[in-house]
């Protein structure tokens, strides 16, 4: 059940600064001011500060409708935003002009954004509006510090639980909110959100959003059958496993793209054969900058190598991988400063470039001549010029 709150969050200031990965023992703003009002603000957690910003309905940059609401997912209050034409929302939302029933199939895909530590990109909502037939969705981390995966730095101690929440929101809650094409669900990560996606969500749940690549599907079927044999399962169970893999291979309906901005982890949970087969059919782009955070300069290349190995083991050749997985760190900026100017505008640039990068476009960052489509094979070891 949705819990809707009041409108008028526009014009209220959010005293949060997003700079991931952060540690939990500080507010992350780095300004050193000690006024009484600042001290009072600092005593509030990032989540408590976010709670002061009312929810409700507003207008997106393209004139479509934004719903800002909260739903209970796995016992956690999950705040979310959806940007879509009013007539694509379900009547249960109470939005004026809503015309859909819960669970109705729609024609729009969705691009689900996970913000970085502190939540700035949730409130900025850079992927709002309908872009290339994709509605924008953003989720706010259910964590006191607004860290996706909880923990701090590269240690995301709640990563498994948060990945499950993201999966269950898209599969169970979002259909109650709007009509969308369940076979066309993509994801964008920003900093800490990218850590959650690459470290936990993709290795655990990508099979729910991408159909297996044909070559990988056969390997998955064999692996599943072998697992069934090793566990002494019945012939009936072995047949069911092989049949499921074969059905997934022939369906070929689900497509997904993942844009990992300024952050990535190698898989932190086991990658099943079914997930590997799905990843072998998932478009992934890793984007960093020349002066990204020092720890990310290590973790991003490690993630690039790890995901390349996953799809190699799933049966893809180097040329196939190069068309599926790309990487770049050419912008001469600091953490998430993809426009070489600023965090917020840099993240917006990547949101504006989503289709150009991962949906078959020319690979140019919006409004520039910077092409970021470098195939992963041969470009795994990124060279950085400094650290922010």
Long-range contacts (C-beta under 8 A, 24 or more apart in sequence): 1-71, 1-72, 2-69, 2-70, 2-71, 2-92, 2-93, 2-176, 2-177, 3-69, 3-70, 3-71, 3-72, 3-77, 4-55, 4-56, 4-67, 4-69, 4-70, 4-93, 4-94, 5-54, 5-55, 5-56, 5-68, 5-69, 5-70, 6-54, 6-55, 6-56, 7-54, 7-55, 7-56, 7-57, 7-58, 8-54, 8-56, 9-53, 9-54, 9-55, 9-56, 9-58, 9-68, 10-58, 12-52, 12-53, 12-54, 14-49, 14-50, 14-53, 14-119, 14-120, 14-123, 15-41, 15-49, 16-46, 16-49, 16-50, 16-118, 16-119, 16-120, 16-123, 16-146, 17-118, 17-120, 18-115, 18-116, 18-117, 18-118, 18-119, 18-120, 18-121, 18-190, 18-191, 18-343, 19-116, 19-117, 19-118, 19-191, 19-335, 19-343, 20-116, 20-117, 20-118, 20-147, 20-190, 20-191, 20-192, 20-193, 20-195, 20-262, 20-263, 20-335, 21-117, 21-152, 21-153, 21-154, 21-191, 21-192, 21-195, 21-263, 21-293, 21-295, 21-296, 22-117, 22-118, 22-145, 22-147, 22-152, 22-153, 22-192, 23-152, 23-153, 24-145, 24-147, 24-151, 24-152, 28-117, 28-118, 45-144, 45-145, 46-118, 46-119, 46-144, 46-145, 46-146, 47-143, 47-144, 47-145, 47-146, 48-144, 50-79, 50-119, 50-123, 50-140, 50-146, 53-123, 55-79, 57-95, 60-128, 60-129, 60-136, 61-128, 61-129, 62-128, 62-129, 62-130, 64-129, 64-130, 65-89, 65-95, 65-97, 66-125, 66-128, 67-93, 67-95, 67-177, 69-93, 69-177, 71-169, 71-173, 73-142, 73-165, 73-168, 73-169, 73-172, 73-173, 74-161, 74-164, 74-165, 74-168, 76-142, 76-165, 77-142, 78-139, 78-140, 78-142, 78-165, 78-169, 78-173, 79-122, 79-139, 79-140, 80-137, 80-138, 80-139, 80-140, 80-169, 80-173, 80-177, 81-122, 81-125, 81-128, 81-136, 81-137, 81-138, 82-135, 82-136, 82-137, 82-174, 82-177, 82-178, 83-125, 83-127, 83-128, 83-129, 83-130, 83-135, 83-136, 83-137, 84-108, 84-130, 84-135, 84-136, 84-178, 84-180, 85-130, 88-135, 88-178, 88-179, 88-180, 89-177, 89-178, 90-176, 90-177, 90-178, 90-179, 92-176, 93-177, 93-178, 100-178, 100-179, 102-175, 102-176, 103-175, 103-176, 104-175, 104-179, 105-179, 105-180, 105-181, 105-182, 106-178, 106-179, 106-180, 106-181, 107-133, 107-181, 108-133, 108-134, 108-135, 108-178, 108-179, 108-180, 108-181, 108-184, 109-133, 109-134, 109-135, 109-180, 109-181, 109-184, 109-185, 109-186, 110-134, 110-135, 110-136, 110-137, 110-170, 110-174, 110-180, 110-181, 110-184, 110-185, 110-186, 111-135, 111-136, 111-137, 111-186, 111-187, 111-188, 111-354, 112-137, 112-138, 112-139, 112-166, 112-170, 112-185, 112-186, 112-187, 112-188, 113-137, 113-138, 113-139, 113-187, 113-188, 113-189, 113-190, 113-193, 113-351, 114-138, 114-139, 114-141, 114-148, 114-166, 114-187, 114-188, 114-189, 114-190, 114-192, 114-193, 114-194, 114-196, 114-197, 115-139, 115-140, 115-141, 115-146, 115-148, 115-190, 115-191, 115-192, 115-193, 116-148, 116-190, 116-191, 116-192, 116-193, 116-194, 116-262, 116-263, 116-336, 117-145, 117-146, 117-147, 117-148, 117-191, 117-192, 118-145, 118-146, 119-146, 120-343, 120-344, 121-190, 121-193, 121-347, 122-146, 124-344, 124-347, 124-348, 126-347, 126-348, 126-350, 126-351, 126-352, 127-188, 127-351, 127-354, 131-351, 131-352, 131-354, 131-355, 132-354, 132-355, 132-359, 134-184, 134-186, 134-354, 134-355, 135-178, 135-180, 137-174, 139-166, 139-169, 141-192, 141-193, 147-192, 148-192, 148-193, 148-195, 148-196, 149-192, 149-195, 149-196, 149-199, 149-200, 153-295, 154-195, 154-265, 154-295, 154-299, 156-192, 156-195, 156-196, 156-199, 156-200, 156-265, 156-268, 159-195, 159-196, 159-199, 159-200, 159-268, 159-269, 160-200, 160-204, 160-269, 162-196, 162-200, 163-196, 163-200, 163-201, 163-204, 163-205, 164-204, 164-205, 166-196, 166-201, 166-205, 167-201, 167-204, 167-205, 167-208, 170-209, 171-208, 182-254, 183-253, 183-254, 183-255, 184-254, 184-255, 184-256, 185-209, 185-254, 185-256, 186-256, 186-257, 186-258, 186-259, 186-354, 186-358, 187-256, 187-257, 187-258, 187-259, 188-258, 188-259, 188-261, 188-350, 188-351, 188-354, 189-258, 189-259, 189-260, 189-261, 189-263, 190-261, 190-262, 190-263, 190-336, 190-347, 191-261, 191-262, 191-263, 191-335, 191-336, 192-263, 193-263, 194-260, 194-261, 194-262, 194-263, 194-264, 195-263, 195-264, 195-265, 195-299, 197-258, 197-260, 198-258, 198-260, 198-263, 198-264, 198-265, 198-266, 198-267, 198-303, 198-307, 199-264, 199-265, 199-266, 199-267, 199-268, 199-269, 199-303, 200-268, 200-269, 202-258, 202-267, 202-275, 202-279, 202-282, 202-307, 203-267, 203-268, 203-269, 203-270, 203-271, 203-275, 203-279, 203-310, 204-269, 204-275, 205-275, 206-256, 206-275, 206-278, 206-279, 206-282, 207-248, 207-272, 207-274, 207-275, 207-277, 207-278, 208-278, 209-254, 209-256, 209-278, 209-282, 210-254, 210-255, 210-256, 210-278, 210-279, 210-281, 210-282, 211-248, 211-249, 211-251, 211-252, 211-253, 211-254, 211-255, 211-278, 211-281, 212-245, 212-248, 212-249, 212-274, 212-277, 212-278, 212-280, 212-281, 213-277, 213-280, 213-281, 213-311, 213-314, 213-315, 213-316, 214-249, 214-252, 215-280, 215-314, 215-315, 215-316, 216-276, 216-277, 216-278, 216-280, 216-281, 216-311, 216-314, 216-315, 216-316, 217-245, 217-246, 217-248, 217-249, 217-277, 218-245, 218-249, 218-315, 219-273, 219-276, 219-277, 219-314, 219-315, 220-245, 220-248, 220-273, 220-274, 220-276, 220-277, 220-314, 221-245, 221-246, 221-249, 223-273, 224-273, 224-274, 227-273, 245-274, 245-277, 248-274, 248-277, 249-277, 255-281, 255-283, 256-282, 256-283, 257-282, 257-283, 257-284, 257-285, 257-354, 257-358, 257-359, 258-282, 258-283, 258-284, 258-285, 258-358, 259-285, 259-287, 259-350, 259-354, 259-357, 259-358, 260-284, 260-285, 260-286, 260-287, 260-303, 261-287, 261-336, 261-338, 261-347, 261-350, 262-287, 262-288, 262-289, 262-292, 262-296, 262-335, 262-336, 262-338, 263-296, 263-299, 263-300, 264-296, 264-299, 264-300, 264-303, 264-304, 265-299, 265-302, 265-303, 266-299, 266-302, 266-303, 266-305, 266-306, 266-307, 267-306, 267-307, 267-310, 271-310, 276-310, 276-311, 276-313, 276-314, 277-314, 279-307, 279-310, 279-311, 279-314, 280-310, 280-311, 280-314, 280-315, 280-316, 280-324, 281-324, 282-324, 283-324, 283-325, 283-358, 283-359, 284-324, 284-325, 284-326, 284-358, 285-325, 285-326, 285-327, 285-328, 285-357, 285-358, 285-372, 285-373, 286-325, 286-326, 286-327, 286-328, 286-376, 287-327, 287-328, 287-329, 287-338, 287-350, 287-357, 287-372, 288-328, 288-329, 288-382, 288-384, 289-329, 289-331, 289-332, 289-333, 289-334, 289-335, 289-336, 289-337, 289-338, 289-340, 289-346, 289-388, 290-329, 290-330, 290-331, 290-332, 290-333, 290-384, 290-385, 290-386, 291-332, 291-333, 291-334, 291-335, 291-337, 291-384, 291-385, 291-386, 291-387, 291-388, 292-329, 292-334, 292-335, 292-384, 292-387, 292-388, 293-335, 293-387, 293-388, 294-387, 296-335, 297-382, 297-384, 297-387, 300-329, 300-382, 301-380, 301-381, 301-382, 304-376, 304-380, 304-382, 305-380, 307-376, 308-376, 308-377, 308-380, 318-377, 321-375, 321-376, 321-377, 322-375, 322-376, 322-377, 323-375, 325-375, 325-376, 326-357, 326-363, 326-372, 326-373, 326-374, 326-375, 326-376, 327-374, 327-376, 327-379, 327-380, 327-382, 328-372, 328-373, 328-374, 329-382, 329-383, 329-384, 330-370, 330-372, 331-365, 331-370, 332-385, 334-388, 335-388, 337-388, 338-365, 339-365
